Amino acid sequence: MNIRKSGNFKNILGKGETASIENITSDFVSLASHQLRTPLSAVKWNTEILLGQKPGRLNRRQLQYLREIYRSNERAISLVNDLLDVSRIQEGEIHLDLRQTRVEDIIEEVLDNLDTLIQASRVSVDFEIRSGPLPKVETDPEKLKRVIINLVSNAVKYTPAGGKVKIAAEQRAGAVRITVTDSGVGISAADQKKIFTKFFRSAKVLKFSPDGTGLGLFITRSLVEAMGGKIGFQSTEGRGSNFYFTIPIKYAKKT
Ligand code: ADP
């Protein structure tokens, strides 16, 4: 399964043929990803049972190998989920389940979910609400959570141990604006142009964080825009990055 190939196929096709090969590629990715979910979940649950050592005690080396299987499987699950999201986005199939949502609750949930990553990275993560209590926003809480997870986990992954990540939320002109600032490796001027492109990963991060997919920010931007917001960032190489996005208090479908 190599969806990058769609770019290469284009070169050998006539004009009218490009769209159909892209559809085939996207259908194929979506089908393959759906099919992969069941066996990957089976590996996950069964590995968890073995790791729990109820069926029998394991020695240290066996546990070590099993943990590696578990980690690799988790990576495969997140890749499959990302590929499914990308194919939904490309099909224009982002359905919003709108609810009155407290942004601060979602941020607390994200911090809970990312606790293991944060502890392992030895990066300090703070959250502050600026400018008084936040209004609720009319949005899809799961998608908002996904966006914040992507930005905060990037900030943590791309900040060396001892660094700082700061999440801030404030009300601004009919929207809540969320900012994730890190003191990490930053993004070079040349890479900044490509940052929201599918599969883009900077050469620098490939060395110390080989597991990413380069799909997170593409998905993040598509979700923010589907929720009626805007996303942007500033970054200085070697100094850190600052990603921000807005979510309108009242959802309005884009025309
Ligand atoms: P992934 O994290 O899986 O590589 P993303 O789409 O989330 O995919 O990010 C794409 C690339 O953008 C990353 O590989 C990295 O090079 C760069 N990047 C994203 N967030 C940050 C950040 N906070 N600091 C430095 N680089 C970043």
Boltz pocket constraint, residues with backbone or C-beta under 6 A from the ligand:
constraints:
  - pocket:
      binder: B
      contacts: [[A, 150], [A, 151], [A, 154], [A, 155], [A, 158], [A, 182], [A, 184], [A, 185], [A, 186], [A, 187], [A, 195], [A, 197], [A, 200], [A, 201], [A, 202], [A, 203], [A, 205], [A, 211], [A, 212], [A, 213], [A, 214], [A, 215], [A, 216], [A, 217], [A, 218], [A, 240], [A, 241]]
      max_distance: 6.0
